[in-house]
């Protein structure tokens, strides 16, 4: 039976997040015969957690009832990645920038030595666009992203991929990154009280907001501040992209600009290399076969549904030096999308 793993102090409402695909109860004897497949994700309320919880039944069905899926939220994707590589999970929530930092052993992965085989490219699911918002009452103080430099801002939870993305953005712009850590549920209160002058927001595929930002959007009026033209030029010169987002697709109210601008990152769920090839292959194929159903469940899957294979290629090309899980490699070869320059990983990689 799909369930949220006990022992992580989850709020009662967390169980409802899995309601997109409700899993029927199993007899205890049957459940005991099934293998465990643990998905580590970011914190409850984050988009990564919600997606993993809601897809539990698809995963179990794809694997023929052989596995019981449990979702394990951690404080950030960085911690979730380490949990898998230390043997406390099989599939980790991550993003292209997280895979880069792990491969280079920088940031949260400095001096890190996995106890188990490393994670490899396995499945890339959706892009996210990092943007900046402030309270509407304070919007006249902020014209560009430079106006947030050195000031108290919540850049999403420390260790989140969007948090890492903002560090990458500020490095390109030469700005001071002054992060104030708050609880996700305190986002609106902190903005209204002035504890923070800005809060990094993000959309998935230009559409879906994280649960805590949906709450913020309901509770208060916010304004999204776009980068100024000179900042856009510097960001692009650093090899990063600028994505345009229609605010009506994500926010329930007017947030200022008619078109929002953000810096995208690509998110995925990557498996450890000692996971069997057939397991990862079945998962990837199931997501491919059910891509239209996934869009109906969450519009954030729209880009993946439009070009599923292309998104996997994009994820690998962001870090081509990192091995590809044999299961994904098999899938890409079947779709004639394999690049011989890539490396198929093994548990000894």
WODAPE-V924305 format. One record per residue. N is the residue number from 1. RES is the residue in three letters. SS is DSSP state (a for helix, b for strand, c for the rest). PHI is phi in degrees with one decimal (none if undefined). D_LAST is the distance of its C-alpha to the last C-alpha in whole Angstrom. Layout:
N:RES:SS:PHI:D_LAST / N:RES:SS:PHI:D_LAST
//
This chain:
1:UNK:c:none:33 / 2:UNK:c:-68.1:31 / 3:UNK:b:-159.0:32 / 4:UNK:b:-90.0:31 / 5:UNK:c:-61.9:30 / 6:UNK:c:-69.3:33 / 7:UNK:c:99.3:32 / 8:UNK:c:-113.7:31 / 9:UNK:c:54.2:35 / 10:UNK:c:-81.3:35 / 11:UNK:c:-64.5:38 / 12:UNK:a:-61.0:40 / 13:UNK:a:-69.3:40 / 14:UNK:a:-61.0:36 / 15:UNK:a:-62.3:37 / 16:UNK:a:-69.4:39 / 17:UNK:a:-65.6:36 / 18:UNK:a:-86.7:34 / 19:UNK:a:-71.1:38 / 20:UNK:a:-62.7:36 / 21:UNK:a:-129.0:35 / 22:UNK:c:-74.2:37 / 23:UNK:c:-104.1:36 / 24:UNK:c:-74.0:38 / 25:UNK:c:-68.9:38 / 26:UNK:c:-113.1:37 / 27:UNK:c:-68.5:39 / 28:UNK:a:-51.6:37 / 29:UNK:a:-63.7:37 / 30:UNK:a:-65.0:35 / 31:UNK:a:-61.0:33 / 32:UNK:a:-67.6:32 / 33:UNK:a:-82.4:30 / 34:UNK:c:-84.8:28 / 35:UNK:b:-82.7:24 / 36:UNK:b:-95.8:23 / 37:UNK:b:-123.8:22 / 38:UNK:b:-103.2:22 / 39:UNK:b:-99.4:22 / 40:UNK:b:-95.6:22 / 41:UNK:b:-134.7:24 / 42:UNK:c:-77.9:26 / 43:UNK:c:-64.3:29 / 44:UNK:c:-56.6:32 / 45:UNK:c:101.1:34 / 46:UNK:c:-81.5:31 / 47:UNK:a:-66.1:30 / 48:UNK:a:-60.7:27 / 49:UNK:a:-67.6:28 / 50:UNK:a:-59.5:31 / 51:UNK:a:-62.4:29 / 52:UNK:a:-61.0:27 / 53:UNK:a:-64.9:30 / 54:UNK:a:-75.8:32 / 55:UNK:c:-100.0:29 / 56:UNK:a:-56.0:29 / 57:UNK:a:-67.4:31 / 58:UNK:a:-57.8:29 / 59:UNK:a:-63.6:26 / 60:UNK:a:-63.3:28 / 61:UNK:a:-66.0:30 / 62:UNK:a:-61.8:27 / 63:UNK:c:-98.0:25 / 64:UNK:c:64.4:28 / 65:UNK:c:73.6:29 / 66:UNK:c:-78.9:27 / 67:UNK:b:-122.3:25 / 68:UNK:b:-103.3:27 / 69:UNK:b:-93.7:26 / 70:UNK:b:-125.3:27 / 71:UNK:b:-107.5:26 / 72:UNK:b:-118.0:26 / 73:UNK:b:-78.4:27 / 74:UNK:c:-124.2:26 / 75:UNK:c:-64.8:28 / 76:UNK:c:-162.2:25 / 77:UNK:a:-59.7:22 / 78:UNK:a:-58.5:20 / 79:UNK:a:-68.1:21 / 80:UNK:a:-64.1:20 / 81:UNK:a:-62.8:17 / 82:UNK:a:-64.2:17 / 83:UNK:a:-58.6:18 / 84:UNK:a:-66.1:16 / 85:UNK:a:-75.4:13 / 86:UNK:c:-102.3:15 / 87:UNK:c:94.4:16 / 88:UNK:c:-101.9:19 / 89:UNK:c:-177.7:18 / 90:UNK:c:-117.0:16 / 91:UNK:b:-128.3:17 / 92:UNK:b:-115.3:17 / 93:UNK:b:-74.7:20 / 94:UNK:b:-156.3:19 / 95:UNK:b:-151.0:20 / 96:UNK:a:-56.5:19 / 97:UNK:a:-70.0:20 / 98:UNK:a:-66.9:19 / 99:UNK:a:-65.4:15 / 100:UNK:a:-64.0:16 / 101:UNK:a:-65.1:18 / 102:UNK:a:-64.2:14 / 103:UNK:a:-61.0:12 / 104:UNK:a:-90.1:15 / 105:UNK:c:53.9:16 / 106:UNK:c:-123.2:19 / 107:UNK:a:59.8:22 / 108:UNK:a:-69.8:21 / 109:UNK:a:-106.8:18 / 110:UNK:c:-59.5:19 / 111:UNK:c:65.0:18 / 112:UNK:c:-77.2:16 / 113:UNK:c:-126.0:14 / 114:UNK:c:-60.3:12 / 115:UNK:c:-86.8:13 / 116:UNK:c:-124.2:11 / 117:UNK:c:-55.1:7 / 118:UNK:c:-74.4:8 / 119:UNK:b:-81.1:10 / 120:UNK:c:-134.7:9 / 121:UNK:b:-54.3:13 / 122:UNK:c:-132.9:15 / 123:UNK:c:-161.3:18 / 124:UNK:b:-107.0:21 / 125:UNK:b:-112.9:24 / 126:UNK:b:-167.3:26 / 127:UNK:b:-89.7:27 / 128:UNK:b:-126.8:29 / 129:UNK:b:-117.5:32 / 130:UNK:b:-80.2:33 / 131:UNK:b:-134.3:36 / 132:UNK:b:-123.1:39 / 133:UNK:b:-132.6:42 / 134:UNK:b:-141.9:45 / 135:UNK:b:-67.5:48 / 136:UNK:a:-56.7:50 / 137:UNK:a:-65.8:53 / 138:UNK:a:-109.8:51 / 139:UNK:a:-61.2:50 / 140:UNK:a:-69.5:53 / 141:UNK:a:-85.9:51 / 142:UNK:c:-128.4:48 / 143:UNK:c:-109.3:48 / 144:UNK:c:-139.1:44 / 145:UNK:a:-69.1:41 / 146:UNK:a:-63.1:42 / 147:UNK:a:-71.6:45 / 148:UNK:a:-97.2:42 / 149:UNK:c:-61.3:41 / 150:UNK:c:76.7:41 / 151:UNK:c:-107.4:43 / 152:UNK:c:-67.6:42 / 153:UNK:b:-135.0:39 / 154:UNK:b:-95.0:37 / 155:UNK:c:-92.1:34 / 156:UNK:c:72.1:33 / 157:UNK:c:-57.7:31 / 158:UNK:c:-53.8:29 / 159:UNK:c:96.7:25 / 160:UNK:c:-62.9:26 / 161:UNK:a:-65.5:25 / 162:UNK:a:-67.5:28 / 163:UNK:a:-61.2:29 / 164:UNK:a:-65.2:26 / 165:UNK:a:-62.7:27 / 166:UNK:a:-66.5:31 / 167:UNK:a:-64.1:29 / 168:UNK:a:-65.1:28 / 169:UNK:a:-64.8:31 / 170:UNK:a:-66.8:33 / 171:UNK:a:-63.4:32 / 172:UNK:a:-66.8:32 / 173:UNK:a:-91.9:36 / 174:UNK:c:75.9:37 / 175:UNK:c:-100.2:38 / 176:UNK:c:-90.3:38 / 177:UNK:c:-92.8:35 / 178:UNK:c:-113.9:37 / 179:UNK:b:-92.2:36 / 180:UNK:c:-114.2:38 / 181:UNK:c:-83.7:36 / 182:UNK:c:-134.4:38 / 183:UNK:c:-74.4:38 / 184:UNK:a:-55.2:37 / 185:UNK:a:-68.4:40 / 186:UNK:a:-93.2:42 / 187:UNK:a:-56.2:41 / 188:UNK:a:-64.6:45 / 189:UNK:a:-61.1:47 / 190:UNK:a:-66.5:45 / 191:UNK:a:-66.6:46 / 192:UNK:a:-68.1:49 / 193:UNK:a:-81.4:50 / 194:UNK:c:85.7:48 / 195:UNK:c:-59.8:46 / 196:UNK:c:-126.5:44 / 197:UNK:c:-95.5:45 / 198:UNK:b:-150.2:42 / 199:UNK:b:-140.5:39 / 200:UNK:b:-68.6:36 / 201:UNK:b:-113.1:36 / 202:UNK:b:-156.6:34 / 203:UNK:b:-111.0:34 / 204:UNK:b:-105.5:32 / 205:UNK:c:55.6:32 / 206:UNK:c:71.2:36 / 207:UNK:c:-130.5:37 / 208:UNK:b:-81.8:36 / 209:UNK:b:-100.7:36 / 210:UNK:c:-63.8:35 / 211:UNK:a:-56.4:37 / 212:UNK:a:-70.7:38 / 213:UNK:a:-79.6:39 / 214:UNK:a:-62.7:41 / 215:UNK:a:-64.9:43 / 216:UNK:a:-61.3:44 / 217:UNK:a:-60.5:45 / 218:UNK:a:-75.9:47 / 219:UNK:a:-79.9:48 / 220:UNK:c:-151.4:49 / 221:UNK:c:-91.9:50 / 222:UNK:b:-124.9:47 / 223:UNK:b:-127.7:47 / 224:UNK:b:-88.8:43 / 225:UNK:b:-104.0:44 / 226:UNK:c:-82.5:42 / 227:UNK:c:-67.2:41 / 228:UNK:c:-77.8:44 / 229:UNK:a:-53.0:44 / 230:UNK:a:-67.2:43 / 231:UNK:a:-71.3:40 / 232:UNK:a:-58.7:38 / 233:UNK:a:-63.1:39 / 234:UNK:a:-67.2:37 / 235:UNK:a:-62.7:34 / 236:UNK:a:-66.8:34 / 237:UNK:a:-65.2:34 / 238:UNK:c:-84.7:31 / 239:UNK:c:89.2:29 / 240:UNK:c:-95.8:29 / 241:UNK:c:-110.2:31 / 242:UNK:c:-120.2:34 / 243:UNK:b:-106.1:35 / 244:UNK:b:-104.7:38 / 245:UNK:b:-127.7:39 / 246:UNK:b:-81.4:42 / 247:UNK:a:-59.8:43 / 248:UNK:a:-68.2:45 / 249:UNK:a:-79.2:42 / 250:UNK:c:-124.6:41 / 251:UNK:c:-97.1:44 / 252:UNK:c:-88.1:47 / 253:UNK:c:-129.0:49 / 254:UNK:c:-68.7:50 / 255:UNK:c:-117.7:47 / 256:UNK:b:111.5:49 / 257:UNK:c:-61.3:47 / 258:UNK:c:-70.8:48 / 259:UNK:b:-129.7:44 / 260:UNK:b:-92.1:41 / 261:UNK:b:-121.4:39 / 262:UNK:b:-144.6:35 / 263:UNK:b:-103.2:32 / 264:UNK:b:-81.8:29 / 265:UNK:b:-135.9:26 / 266:UNK:b:-109.9:23 / 267:UNK:b:-102.8:22 / 268:UNK:b:-156.5:20 / 269:UNK:b:-127.6:19 / 270:UNK:b:-105.3:15 / 271:UNK:b:-94.8:13 / 272:UNK:b:-69.9:11 / 273:UNK:c:-70.5:8 / 274:UNK:c:-90.5:10 / 275:UNK:c:-72.3:13 / 276:UNK:c:-55.6:14 / 277:UNK:a:-55.8:14 / 278:UNK:a:-66.4:18 / 279:UNK:a:-67.3:18 / 280:UNK:a:-65.9:17 / 281:UNK:a:-60.1:19 / 282:UNK:a:-62.8:22 / 283:UNK:a:-65.0:22 / 284:UNK:a:-60.7:21 / 285:UNK:a:-64.2:24 / 286:UNK:a:-64.7:26 / 287:UNK:a:-64.5:26 / 288:UNK:a:-65.8:27 / 289:UNK:a:-65.3:30 / 290:UNK:c:-103.9:31 / 291:UNK:a:-60.1:31 / 292:UNK:a:-70.7:34 / 293:UNK:a:-66.7:35 / 294:UNK:a:-63.9:32 / 295:UNK:a:-63.4:34 / 296:UNK:a:-64.9:38 / 297:UNK:a:-75.1:36 / 298:UNK:c:-155.9:35 / 299:UNK:a:-65.2:36 / 300:UNK:a:-61.5:32 / 301:UNK:a:-86.1:31 / 302:UNK:a:-55.5:33 / 303:UNK:a:-60.8:31 / 304:UNK:a:-65.0:28 / 305:UNK:a:-65.5:31 / 306:UNK:a:-70.3:32 / 307:UNK:c:-148.3:29 / 308:UNK:a:-58.7:26 / 309:UNK:a:-64.1:24 / 310:UNK:a:-61.6:25 / 311:UNK:a:-68.6:24 / 312:UNK:a:-65.8:20 / 313:UNK:a:-62.7:20 / 314:UNK:a:-61.9:22 / 315:UNK:a:-63.0:19 / 316:UNK:a:-68.5:16 / 317:UNK:a:-66.3:18 / 318:UNK:a:-67.6:19 / 319:UNK:c:-143.3:15 / 320:UNK:c:-65.7:14 / 321:UNK:c:-78.3:12 / 322:UNK:c:-86.5:10 / 323:UNK:c:-61.3:8 / 324:UNK:b:-99.2:10 / 325:UNK:c:-61.3:10 / 326:UNK:a:-53.8:12 / 327:UNK:a:-65.8:15 / 328:UNK:a:-70.1:16 / 329:UNK:a:-59.6:15 / 330:UNK:a:-60.7:17 / 331:UNK:a:-61.8:20 / 332:UNK:a:-66.9:20 / 333:UNK:a:-65.0:20 / 334:UNK:a:-63.6:23 / 335:UNK:c:-97.6:25 / 336:UNK:c:54.2:24 / 337:UNK:c:-120.6:22 / 338:UNK:c:-79.8:19 / 339:UNK:c:-108.2:19 / 340:UNK:c:-65.3:17 / 341:UNK:c:-77.4:16 / 342:UNK:c:-78.5:13 / 343:UNK:c:-113.0:10 / 344:UNK:b:-82.3:9 / 345:UNK:c:-82.3:6 / 346:UNK:c:-143.3:5 / 347:UNK:c:-63.9:6 / 348:UNK:c:-93.1:4 / 349:UNK:c:-64.6:0
//
